[in-house]
Amino acid sequence: MQPAKRVKDISLSGIRKMFELVGADSINLGLGEPDFDTPQHIREAAKKALDEGFTHYTVNKGIIELRESISDKLKRDNHISASPESIIVTAGASEGLQIAFNALVDVGDEVLIPDPGFVSYDASVKLAGGRPVPVKLTDDEEFRMTPEHVLENLTDKTKAVLINSPANPTGSVMKKEDIKGIAEIADDHDIAVISDEIYEKIIYDAKHYSPATYSDNCITINGFSKAYAMTGFRIGYVAADEIITEEMLKVHQYSTACASSISQKAALTALEGPQDSIDVMVAEFRRRRDLIVGRLQRMGMSCVMPKGAFYVFPKVDDPLEFVEEALKRDVITVPGISCGIYGEDHVRLSYATSYEEIELAMDRLDEFYL
Ligand SMILES: Cc1ncc(COP(=O)(O)O)c(C=O)c1O
């Protein structure tokens, strides 16, 4: 059997490969998910859905109560006016990215993606037949994408620009004027902005803005994995204008049919129920961020202070050697090159693990880096 070239040419995430090395005593700073439990009331909602036999297909776009609740959330938090008809509930933000790229991109179209950036962007654009164009983000600009970056990389083949704020792997948060500026470029040049807002709620010293507040040429992608510690539920959503939503729906229908019925009920409870678990989680992430950044800086690393998400992305002398030396001491880290060529001088460390474990991990890194 010969695999398709388009699939053969992409590789599995380097981050996943690191997880295969995790041993019993390892401290895993490679993680991309909150280490907190899913709040009890959300788990109860999932159990209730099961007990009541809510275990069948739902309508493709997702149950109307959930889409109405997402529509309210988008209006309340993001000043986005999206009717329930222009929302699709997906199997995580991951599926949201797939259906957005597949609905938008023709063979050969270019999509600007942040570099360093989330591992899926490059592969997902390629799977959709497009050509990812890495937009170089640098630590002296705190890894923020700006309208100037977009203009520099724009060609007559550009179909879309992907923005991710707060960002994986850098923790950078884009400024309002940059989000607005990129939304205006999208309008002027008739391209789409795909906005991955999965870390929206995990933000410290900054405010989150959505490009869809300023332009209709936007696809907003979000989900429940990070804000509500629901990674295993595989539940998220996309919102866009009704025309592109109908195209995304085709891809969604023929690949997933609908998101898990049980997870949809849990997501509804997440949105409608108490939100205090988010504040507790974010306060703890902030404490850990301050710890890890302080310790890395004491080791002499240059490390931009992350304003969101739960990763730090310091510059180190020899990243591959660093990852190996850390591994010898049972600390899992991720080489920055896994997040794109412009991440090659860095490593990614996640602080989605306990304060005590981070302290221990930093003691071990001190052994060879201090
Ligand atoms: C930037 C970014 N977008 C999307 C996702 C995927 O999230 P989900 O679990 O909702 O598929 C992740 C997961 O790590 C991420 O870091």
The ligand as an SDF file (V2000), in Angstrom:
LIG
                    3D

 16 16  0  0  0  0  0  0  0  0999 V2000
   -2.9560   26.8500   20.1800 C   0  0  0  0  0  0  0  0  0  0  0  0
   -3.7890   25.6230   20.2800 C   0  0  0  0  0  0  0  0  0  0  0  0
   -4.8770   25.5220   19.5010 N   0  0  0  0  0  0  0  0  0  0  0  0
   -5.6600   24.4320   19.5390 C   0  0  0  0  0  0  0  0  0  0  0  0
   -5.3860   23.3750   20.3910 C   0  0  0  0  0  0  0  0  0  0  0  0
   -6.2830   22.1780   20.3620 C   0  0  0  0  0  0  0  0  0  0  0  0
   -7.2230   22.2320   21.3840 O   0  0  0  0  0  0  0  0  0  0  0  0
   -8.4110   21.1910   21.4940 P   0  0  0  0  0  0  0  0  0  0  0  0
   -8.1230   20.3240   22.6650 O   0  0  0  0  0  0  0  0  0  0  0  0
   -9.6390   22.0310   21.7280 O   0  0  0  0  0  0  0  0  0  0  0  0
   -8.4980   20.4290   20.2330 O   0  0  0  0  0  0  0  0  0  0  0  0
   -4.2640   23.4370   21.2280 C   0  0  0  0  0  0  0  0  0  0  0  0
   -3.9140   22.3130   22.1070 C   0  0  0  0  0  0  0  0  0  0  0  0
   -2.8580   22.2370   22.6840 O   0  0  0  0  0  0  0  0  0  0  0  0
   -3.4460   24.5950   21.1680 C   0  0  0  0  0  0  0  0  0  0  0  0
   -2.3540   24.7140   21.9380 O   0  0  0  0  0  0  0  0  0  0  0  0
  1  2  1  0
  2  3  1  0
  2 15  2  0
  3  4  2  0
  4  5  1  0
  5  6  1  0
  5 12  2  0
  6  7  1  0
  7  8  1  0
  8  9  2  0
  8 10  1  0
  8 11  1  0
 12 13  1  0
 12 15  1  0
 13 14  2  0
 15 16  1  0
M  END
$$$$
